[in-house]
Amino acid sequence: MDALSAWQTQVSTHLPHLSRPQAAVLAAWSFATVCLQHCGRTRCATFLAALLDQQAPAVEQRLREWYCQAPAKKGTPRQELAVTTCFGPLLAWVLAHWPANLPQMALALDVTYLGGRFMVLAVSVVYCGTALPVAWAVLPGQQKAAWHPHWVRLLTTLAPVVPADWIVLVLADRGLYSTRLFRVVTGLGWHPFFRLRAVGHYQRAAGGPWRDLRTVLRGPGQCWAGRVRCFRNPEGQVVATLLARWDAPHAEPWLILTDLAPAAADATWYGLRAGIEGGFKDLKRGGWHWEQTKLRAAARVERYWLVLAVAQLYAVLLDAGAPPAPDRAGDELPAGHIARRTRRRAAPVRRLSVQTRGVVVGLAALLRGQAPELGGLHPPPWPGQAPVLAALTALLHQPAPYRVRDSIKT
């Protein structure tokens, strides 16, 4: 089949270290996942067997051996996939489709759970309301373990792939903050954008009394940014920029810690982190239905996740290759109608997720007997900021229309 062959060529090109059988199985399984909107082994094997005119048990065995350790495979030339070797190439694959005139990217760190069986520590590129997983670690859900070494390993694996002159935000929610991780990110030349719990104290970098983090803002409709020394504990202390923003609908403010200068950062950028929540939904009930897996071994799930990540990238590239939906609101009205003459041509509103639209346009192309086209990624500008074309000092900071406090009182 031309479409599957074309996708296998893409997989082999961007993950060249995989053996030919490994690339073939990864391409086939991710292709079936997108077509069926389900990653289940039996379901995908049945689909591929019917598509390729092969025996379903043989196809399912090949899919099973994809995530098995070498001793659990049949035959003499048994080869075990080291999934960590795919993280750098996977990110490079994403960057190969990134616009050349937009050297900036937001990575999100977060954890997703599968009942009490697994927890997955994921590093993902946030993109248009979803996220593309590029590195992950799967841990047993019932065992306590330190997360910091895993985050360090994942980030340092990805760092060599990103050009040195790129601006990379690393976003993390309150439960993941640690000063050690903050220093790891800055040591890579990237910029942490970590949300804090309103627990602890801060001090203006120029000196003065220690103040409670709960007193940075008095109420909704306020924002503040400044250089501070955060936390009294000497081991956890860090000098950084504190961004505070409180929007009216929310019960509490955002407190963001970053190494960027106050004039070169915007607290609204933290909203990009929501993309990883959408990405987890796309991997589970909103897309590939990974929550239905019967796997019990963490090492097997780590290999299984590579199928999900490649399928997610495939769907997003299919969406990028589709023509944009035209804005036809009011076109049916007469030429002289006042509603037609006075309407505003706003940016089209996305009504489907990039994953769902990619699936739809891909299937439509297949039904027409065509190989679906892949396109380049088109990430929107960060909120409140013009696209970055130069170094950090060229960032344009657009102050939000909020009351900025000239002083902070305890």
C-alpha positions as CSV (number, residue, x, y, z in Angstrom):
1,M,0.0,0.0,0.0
2,D,1.5,3.3,-1.1
3,A,0.4,5.3,2.0
4,L,1.9,2.8,4.4
5,S,5.1,2.5,2.3
6,A,5.5,6.2,2.4
7,W,5.1,6.3,6.1
8,Q,7.6,3.5,6.6
9,T,10.1,5.5,4.6
10,Q,9.5,8.5,6.9
11,V,10.0,6.3,10.0
12,S,13.2,4.7,8.6
13,T,14.6,8.1,7.6
14,H,14.1,9.9,10.9
15,L,14.8,6.8,13.1
16,P,17.7,5.4,11.1
17,H,19.2,3.5,14.0
18,L,16.2,1.1,14.0
19,S,16.6,-2.2,12.1
20,R,14.5,-2.7,9.1
21,P,12.0,-5.0,10.8
22,Q,11.8,-2.6,13.8
23,A,11.0,0.3,11.5
24,A,8.5,-1.7,9.5
25,V,6.6,-2.8,12.7
26,L,6.7,0.7,14.2
27,A,5.4,2.3,10.9
28,A,2.7,-0.3,10.5
29,W,1.4,-0.1,14.1
30,S,1.4,3.7,14.2
31,F,-0.3,3.8,10.8
32,A,-3.0,1.4,12.0
33,T,-3.4,3.4,15.3
34,V,-4.1,6.6,13.3
35,C,-6.5,4.8,10.9
36,L,-8.5,3.1,13.7
37,Q,-8.0,5.8,16.4
38,H,-7.1,2.9,18.7
39,C,-3.7,1.5,19.6
40,G,-4.9,-2.0,20.7
41,R,-2.6,-4.8,19.5
42,T,-5.3,-7.2,18.5
43,R,-7.3,-4.6,16.7
44,C,-4.4,-3.1,14.8
45,A,-3.1,-6.6,13.9
46,T,-6.5,-7.6,12.5
47,F,-6.6,-4.3,10.5
48,L,-3.1,-4.7,9.1
49,A,-3.7,-8.4,8.2
50,A,-6.8,-7.5,6.2
51,L,-5.0,-4.5,4.6
52,L,-1.9,-6.5,3.6
53,D,-3.5,-9.8,3.0
54,Q,-1.6,-11.6,5.8
55,Q,-2.4,-13.9,8.6
56,A,-3.7,-12.1,11.7
57,P,-1.9,-14.3,14.2
58,A,1.5,-13.7,12.5
59,V,0.9,-9.9,12.4
60,E,-0.1,-9.8,16.0
61,Q,3.0,-11.8,17.0
62,R,5.2,-9.2,15.2
63,L,3.4,-6.4,17.1
64,R,3.8,-8.3,20.4
65,E,7.5,-8.8,19.9
66,W,7.9,-5.1,19.3
67,Y,7.7,-4.3,23.0
68,C,9.1,-7.6,24.4
69,Q,12.5,-8.1,25.8
70,A,14.9,-10.2,23.7
71,P,14.5,-13.5,25.8
72,A,10.7,-13.3,25.2
73,K,11.0,-13.2,21.4
74,K,11.0,-16.2,19.1
75,G,13.8,-17.1,16.7
76,T,17.6,-16.8,16.8
77,P,18.3,-13.2,15.7
78,R,16.5,-11.7,18.7
79,Q,17.0,-7.9,19.1
80,E,15.8,-5.8,22.0
81,L,14.8,-2.1,21.3
82,A,16.5,0.4,23.6
83,V,13.8,3.0,23.4
84,T,15.9,5.8,25.0
85,T,18.0,5.8,21.7
86,C,14.9,7.1,20.0
87,F,14.3,10.2,22.1
88,G,16.9,12.5,20.4
89,P,15.9,11.4,16.9
90,L,12.2,11.8,17.7
91,L,12.8,15.4,18.8
92,A,15.0,16.0,15.7
93,W,12.1,14.7,13.6
94,V,9.8,17.3,15.1
95,L,12.3,20.0,14.6
96,A,12.8,19.0,10.9
97,H,9.2,20.1,10.3
98,W,9.5,23.2,12.5
99,P,9.5,26.6,10.7
100,A,13.0,27.8,10.1
101,N,12.1,31.4,11.0
102,L,10.8,30.5,14.5
103,P,13.7,29.3,16.6
104,Q,11.6,28.8,19.8
105,M,9.9,25.9,21.4
106,A,8.0,25.1,24.6
107,L,8.6,21.7,26.3
108,A,6.3,20.6,29.0
109,L,7.1,18.2,31.9
110,D,4.3,16.3,33.4
111,V,3.2,12.9,34.8
112,T,0.3,10.8,33.7
113,Y,-1.1,7.8,35.5
114,L,-2.7,4.6,34.5
115,G,-4.7,3.6,37.5
116,G,-2.3,2.2,40.1
117,R,-0.2,0.3,37.5
118,F,2.0,2.9,35.9
119,M,3.1,6.5,36.1
120,V,4.7,8.0,33.0
121,L,7.1,10.9,33.3
122,A,6.8,12.7,29.9
123,V,8.7,15.5,28.2
124,S,6.6,16.8,25.3
125,V,6.7,19.5,22.7
126,V,3.5,21.5,23.1
127,Y,1.8,22.3,19.8
128,C,-1.6,23.8,19.0
129,G,-3.4,22.6,22.1
130,T,-1.8,19.2,22.2
131,A,1.6,17.7,22.9
132,L,4.1,15.5,21.0
133,P,5.9,13.2,23.4
134,V,9.6,13.1,22.7
135,A,11.0,11.4,25.9
136,W,9.5,9.5,28.7
137,A,10.2,7.1,31.6
138,V,7.6,4.6,32.8
139,L,7.6,3.7,36.5
140,P,5.5,1.2,38.4
141,G,2.6,2.9,40.0
142,Q,2.8,1.2,43.4
143,Q,6.5,2.0,44.0
144,K,7.9,5.1,45.4
145,A,10.9,6.4,43.5
146,A,12.8,9.7,43.1
147,W,11.7,11.5,39.9
148,H,14.7,13.9,39.7
149,P,17.2,11.4,38.1
150,H,14.7,10.5,35.4
151,W,14.0,14.2,34.5
152,V,17.7,14.9,34.3
153,R,18.3,11.8,32.1
154,L,15.4,12.7,29.7
155,L,16.4,16.4,29.4
156,T,20.1,15.8,28.9
157,T,19.2,13.2,26.2
158,L,17.2,15.8,24.3
159,A,19.5,18.8,24.7
160,P,22.1,18.0,22.0
161,V,19.4,17.9,19.4
162,V,18.3,21.5,19.9
163,P,20.3,24.3,18.2
164,A,22.2,26.4,20.7
165,D,20.6,29.7,19.6
166,W,17.0,28.4,20.1
167,I,14.9,29.7,22.9
168,V,13.4,26.8,24.8
169,L,10.9,27.2,27.6
170,V,10.5,24.2,30.0
171,L,7.1,24.3,31.6
172,A,6.2,22.4,34.8
173,D,3.3,22.6,37.2
174,R,3.5,23.2,40.9
175,G,4.0,19.5,42.0
176,L,7.2,19.2,39.9
177,Y,9.1,22.3,41.1
178,S,12.5,21.8,42.6
179,T,15.5,24.1,42.7
180,R,17.7,21.2,41.6
181,L,15.6,20.8,38.4
182,F,15.6,24.6,37.9
183,R,19.4,24.5,37.9
184,V,19.5,21.6,35.5
185,V,17.3,23.4,33.0
186,T,19.3,26.6,33.1
187,G,22.5,24.5,32.9
188,L,21.3,23.2,29.5
189,G,20.9,26.8,28.3
190,W,17.1,26.5,28.4
191,H,14.6,28.6,30.4
192,P,12.6,27.1,33.2
193,F,9.0,28.3,33.5
194,F,8.0,26.6,36.7
195,R,4.8,27.3,38.6
196,L,5.2,27.6,42.4
197,R,2.9,26.7,45.2
198,A,2.1,29.7,47.3
199,V,4.1,28.2,50.1
200,G,7.3,29.8,51.4
201,H,8.9,33.2,51.3
202,Y,10.7,35.5,48.8
203,Q,12.9,38.5,49.1
204,R,13.6,41.3,46.6
205,A,16.9,40.6,44.9
206,A,18.0,44.1,46.0
207,G,17.4,43.2,49.6
208,G,14.8,43.8,52.2
209,P,12.5,41.7,54.4
210,W,11.4,38.2,53.5
211,R,7.7,38.2,52.4
212,D,5.1,35.4,52.2
213,L,4.5,34.2,48.6
214,R,0.8,34.4,49.3
215,T,1.1,38.2,49.5
216,V,2.6,38.9,46.1
217,L,-0.8,39.9,44.7
218,R,-3.8,41.1,46.7
219,G,-6.5,39.9,44.4
220,P,-7.7,39.2,40.8
221,G,-6.8,41.7,38.1
222,Q,-3.2,42.2,39.2
223,C,0.2,41.2,37.9
224,W,3.8,41.8,38.9
225,A,7.2,40.8,37.8
226,G,10.6,41.2,39.4
227,R,13.9,39.7,40.4
228,V,13.7,37.9,43.7
229,R,15.5,35.5,46.0
230,C,13.1,32.6,46.6
231,F,12.9,30.4,49.7
232,R,14.8,30.8,52.9
233,N,16.3,27.4,53.0
234,P,19.9,27.8,51.7
235,E,19.8,24.5,49.9
236,G,16.7,25.3,48.0
237,Q,17.3,29.0,47.5
238,V,17.5,30.5,44.0
239,V,17.8,34.0,42.6
240,A,15.4,34.3,39.6
241,T,12.5,36.2,38.2
242,L,9.1,35.9,39.8
243,L,6.1,36.4,37.5
244,A,2.8,36.8,39.2
245,R,-0.6,37.0,37.5
246,W,-4.1,36.7,38.8
247,D,-7.0,36.5,36.3
248,A,-10.5,37.2,37.5
249,P,-12.0,33.7,36.9
250,H,-9.3,31.9,38.9
251,A,-9.3,31.3,42.6
252,E,-5.6,31.9,43.0
253,P,-2.8,33.5,41.0
254,W,-0.1,32.0,38.8
255,L,3.4,32.3,40.5
256,I,6.0,31.5,37.9
257,L,9.7,31.2,38.5
258,T,12.1,31.7,35.5
259,D,15.6,32.8,34.7
260,L,14.4,35.2,32.0
261,A,14.6,38.9,32.7
262,P,11.3,40.4,33.9
263,A,11.0,42.5,30.6
264,A,11.7,39.4,28.5
265,A,9.0,37.1,29.8
266,D,5.2,37.0,30.1
267,A,3.3,35.0,32.7
268,T,0.7,34.1,30.0
269,W,3.3,31.8,28.4
270,Y,2.6,29.4,31.2
271,G,-0.8,28.7,29.5
272,L,1.1,26.8,26.9
273,R,1.5,24.0,29.5
274,A,-2.1,23.1,29.0
275,G,-1.1,21.5,25.8
276,I,0.4,18.5,27.6
277,E,-3.0,17.8,29.3
278,G,-4.6,17.8,25.8
279,G,-1.8,15.5,24.7
280,F,-2.4,13.0,27.4
281,K,-6.1,13.0,26.5
282,D,-5.2,12.4,22.9
283,L,-3.1,9.4,23.9
284,K,-6.0,8.0,26.1
285,R,-9.7,8.2,25.7
286,G,-9.6,11.2,23.3
287,G,-7.5,9.4,20.7
288,W,-5.4,6.2,20.9
289,H,-7.1,4.7,24.0
290,W,-3.9,3.7,25.7
291,E,-5.8,3.4,29.0
292,Q,-7.2,0.1,27.8
293,T,-3.8,-1.6,27.6
294,K,-3.3,-4.9,29.4
295,L,0.4,-4.6,29.8
296,R,1.9,-5.0,33.2
297,A,5.7,-4.5,32.7
298,A,7.0,-0.9,32.8
299,A,9.8,-1.7,30.3
300,R,7.2,-3.0,27.8
301,V,5.1,0.1,28.2
302,E,8.1,2.3,27.5
303,R,8.5,0.6,24.0
304,Y,4.7,0.7,23.5
305,W,4.8,4.5,24.1
306,L,7.0,4.9,21.1
307,V,4.1,3.6,18.9
308,L,1.8,6.2,20.5
309,A,4.4,9.1,20.1
310,V,5.0,8.3,16.4
311,A,1.2,7.9,15.8
312,Q,0.7,11.3,17.4
313,L,3.3,12.9,15.2
314,Y,1.8,11.3,12.1
315,A,-1.6,12.7,12.9
316,V,-0.3,16.2,13.5
317,L,1.7,16.1,10.3
318,L,-1.4,15.0,8.4
319,D,-3.3,17.9,9.8
320,A,-0.4,20.2,8.8
321,G,-0.5,18.9,5.3
322,A,-4.2,19.6,4.9
323,P,-5.4,23.0,3.5
324,P,-6.8,25.4,6.1
325,A,-10.5,25.6,6.4
326,P,-11.8,28.7,4.6
327,D,-13.7,31.4,6.5
328,R,-17.0,31.5,4.7
329,A,-19.2,33.0,7.3
330,G,-21.6,35.3,5.5
331,D,-20.6,34.3,2.0
332,E,-24.2,33.2,1.3
333,L,-25.5,36.7,1.8
334,P,-26.1,39.2,-1.0
335,A,-23.0,41.3,-1.9
336,G,-24.6,44.5,-0.6
337,H,-25.9,43.1,2.7
338,I,-24.7,45.1,5.7
339,A,-23.7,42.0,7.6
340,R,-21.4,41.0,4.7
341,R,-19.9,44.5,4.3
342,T,-19.2,45.0,8.0
343,R,-18.1,41.6,9.1
344,R,-14.6,41.2,10.5
345,R,-12.3,38.6,9.0
346,A,-11.0,37.1,12.2
347,A,-8.6,34.2,12.4
348,P,-10.5,30.9,11.8
349,V,-11.5,29.1,15.0
350,R,-10.2,25.6,15.3
351,R,-13.2,23.3,15.8
352,L,-11.3,20.0,15.8
353,S,-8.0,19.1,17.6
354,V,-5.0,18.8,15.4
355,Q,-5.0,15.1,16.1
356,T,-8.6,14.5,15.1
357,R,-8.4,16.6,12.0
358,G,-5.3,14.8,11.0
359,V,-7.1,11.5,11.3
360,V,-10.1,12.8,9.3
361,V,-8.1,14.2,6.4
362,G,-5.8,11.2,6.3
363,L,-8.7,8.8,6.1
364,A,-10.4,10.9,3.4
365,A,-7.2,10.8,1.3
366,L,-7.0,7.0,1.7
367,L,-10.6,6.6,0.6
368,R,-9.8,8.7,-2.5
369,G,-7.0,6.2,-3.2
370,Q,-4.3,8.8,-2.5
371,A,-1.3,8.8,-0.2
372,P,-2.0,11.4,2.6
373,E,0.2,14.5,2.4
374,L,2.4,15.5,5.3
375,G,3.0,19.1,6.0
376,G,5.3,21.4,8.0
377,L,4.4,22.3,11.6
378,H,3.0,25.8,12.1
379,P,3.1,26.6,15.9
380,P,1.3,29.9,16.7
381,P,3.2,32.7,18.4
382,W,3.4,32.6,22.2
383,P,0.7,34.7,23.9
384,G,1.5,38.4,24.1
385,Q,4.7,38.0,22.1
386,A,5.8,38.6,18.5
387,P,7.6,35.7,16.9
388,V,11.1,35.4,18.1
389,L,13.6,35.9,15.2
390,A,16.8,36.8,17.1
391,A,18.4,36.3,20.5
392,L,16.7,36.6,23.9
393,T,17.4,40.3,24.1
394,A,15.2,40.9,21.1
395,L,12.1,39.4,22.8
396,L,9.2,41.9,22.7
397,H,7.4,42.0,26.0
398,Q,3.8,43.1,25.7
399,P,2.5,44.1,29.1
400,A,-0.9,42.7,29.9
401,P,-3.7,45.2,30.5
402,Y,-3.5,44.6,34.3
403,R,-2.8,46.9,37.2
404,V,0.9,46.6,38.0
405,R,1.7,47.1,41.6
406,D,4.6,49.5,42.2
407,S,5.2,47.9,45.6
408,I,4.5,44.8,47.5
409,K,3.2,44.9,51.0
410,T,3.1,42.1,53.4
